[in-house]
Amino acid sequence: MRIDMNCAECGSNRFSLDQGNSDRSLIICEDCGHEIGTLAKLKAMVAEEVLRRSRERDAAQPLD
């Protein structure tokens, strides 16, 4: 499954972590420096998107 993400400020998809990889680490846009959010927030957003797509896929499948 592919989930595309882009910076809300400049549209870039190049991100970096400010320090390490803890849930409190900030994700920064490498092109404009905009703070995207914490790694914990990103994990939650990805999990929600995966769950949403899974539900949509399941709803589209015919019942036996």
Phi and psi restraints in degrees (value plus and minus 20) as a CYANA .aco file:
   2 ARG   PHI    -130.2   -90.2
   2 ARG   PSI     112.1   152.1
   3 ILE   PHI    -143.5  -103.5
   3 ILE   PSI      92.4   132.4
   4 ASP   PHI    -104.2   -64.2
   4 ASP   PSI     117.3   157.3
   5 MET   PHI    -154.5  -114.5
   5 MET   PSI     121.6   161.6
   6 ASN   PHI    -158.3  -118.3
   6 ASN   PSI     131.7   171.7
   7 CYS   PHI     -83.8   -43.8
   7 CYS   PSI     113.7   153.7
   8 ALA   PHI     -89.3   -49.3
   8 ALA   PSI     -41.3    -1.3
   9 GLU   PHI    -106.7   -66.7
   9 GLU   PSI     -68.0   -28.0
  10 CYS   PHI    -141.6  -101.6
  10 CYS   PSI     -29.0    11.0
  11 GLY   PHI      66.1   106.1
  11 GLY   PSI     -21.4    18.6
  12 SER   PHI     -86.5   -46.5
  12 SER   PSI     134.6   174.6
  13 ASN   PHI    -135.7   -95.7
  13 ASN   PSI       2.6    42.6
  14 ARG   PHI    -124.8   -84.8
  14 ARG   PSI      91.3   131.3
  15 PHE   PHI    -141.9  -101.9
  15 PHE   PSI     137.9   177.9
  16 SER   PHI    -162.6  -122.6
  16 SER   PSI     139.0   179.0
  17 LEU   PHI    -113.4   -73.4
  17 LEU   PSI     118.0   158.0
  18 ASP   PHI     -89.2   -49.2
  18 ASP   PSI     -58.7   -18.7
  19 GLN   PHI    -172.7  -132.7
  19 GLN   PSI      97.7   137.7
  20 GLY   PHI      39.2    79.2
  20 GLY   PSI    -173.4  -133.4
  21 ASN   PHI    -158.7  -118.7
  21 ASN   PSI      16.8    56.8
  22 SER   PHI     -99.6   -59.6
  22 SER   PSI     142.8   182.8
  23 ASP   PHI     -81.9   -41.9
  23 ASP   PSI     -41.4    -1.4
  24 ARG   PHI    -108.3   -68.3
  24 ARG   PSI     -26.0    14.0
  25 SER   PHI     -84.1   -44.1
  25 SER   PSI     119.1   159.1
  26 LEU   PHI    -104.4   -64.4
  26 LEU   PSI     120.9   160.9
  27 ILE   PHI    -117.6   -77.6
  27 ILE   PSI     107.0   147.0
  28 ILE   PHI    -138.9   -98.9
  28 ILE   PSI     119.1   159.1
  29 CYS   PHI     -91.0   -51.0
  29 CYS   PSI     106.3   146.3
  30 GLU   PHI     -91.7   -51.7
  30 GLU   PSI     -41.1    -1.1
  31 ASP   PHI    -107.7   -67.7
  31 ASP   PSI     -62.2   -22.2
  32 CYS   PHI    -137.3   -97.3
  32 CYS   PSI     -29.5    10.5
  33 GLY   PHI      64.3   104.3
  33 GLY   PSI     -17.3    22.7
  34 HIS   PHI     -82.3   -42.3
  34 HIS   PSI     115.8   155.8
  35 GLU   PHI    -100.7   -60.7
  35 GLU   PSI      95.5   135.5
  36 ILE   PHI     -97.6   -57.6
  36 ILE   PSI     -60.1   -20.1
  37 GLY   PHI     130.3   170.3
  37 GLY   PSI    -191.2  -151.2
  38 THR   PHI    -106.8   -66.8
  38 THR   PSI     143.1   183.1
  39 LEU   PHI     -82.9   -42.9
  39 LEU   PSI     -57.0   -17.0
  40 ALA   PHI     -80.7   -40.7
  40 ALA   PSI     -62.1   -22.1
  41 LYS   PHI     -85.5   -45.5
  41 LYS   PSI     -60.9   -20.9
  42 LEU   PHI     -83.0   -43.0
  42 LEU   PSI     -64.1   -24.1
  43 LYS   PHI     -78.8   -38.8
  43 LYS   PSI     -63.3   -23.3
  44 ALA   PHI     -84.9   -44.9
  44 ALA   PSI     -61.4   -21.4
  45 MET   PHI     -84.0   -44.0
  45 MET   PSI     -62.1   -22.1
  46 VAL   PHI     -86.0   -46.0
  46 VAL   PSI     -63.2   -23.2
  47 ALA   PHI     -80.9   -40.9
  47 ALA   PSI     -62.5   -22.5
  48 GLU   PHI     -82.1   -42.1
  48 GLU   PSI     -62.0   -22.0
  49 GLU   PHI     -86.6   -46.6
  49 GLU   PSI     -61.5   -21.5
  50 VAL   PHI     -82.9   -42.9
  50 VAL   PSI     -63.8   -23.8
  51 LEU   PHI     -83.8   -43.8
  51 LEU   PSI     -62.8   -22.8
  52 ARG   PHI     -80.7   -40.7
  52 ARG   PSI     -66.9   -26.9
  53 ARG   PHI     -85.3   -45.3
  53 ARG   PSI     -57.0   -17.0
  54 SER   PHI     -83.5   -43.5
  54 SER   PSI     -63.7   -23.7
  55 ARG   PHI     -83.9   -43.9
  55 ARG   PSI     -61.7   -21.7
  56 GLU   PHI     -83.2   -43.2
  56 GLU   PSI     -62.1   -22.1
  57 ARG   PHI     -82.9   -42.9
  57 ARG   PSI     -65.8   -25.8
  58 ASP   PHI     -83.3   -43.3
  58 ASP   PSI     -59.1   -19.1
  59 ALA   PHI     -88.2   -48.2
  59 ALA   PSI     -48.9    -8.9
  60 ALA   PHI    -100.5   -60.5
  60 ALA   PSI     -36.0     4.0
  61 GLN   PHI    -102.4   -62.4
  61 GLN   PSI     114.8   154.8
  62 PRO   PHI     -87.6   -47.6
  62 PRO   PSI     127.3   167.3
  63 LEU   PHI    -100.4   -60.4
  63 LEU   PSI     124.8   164.8
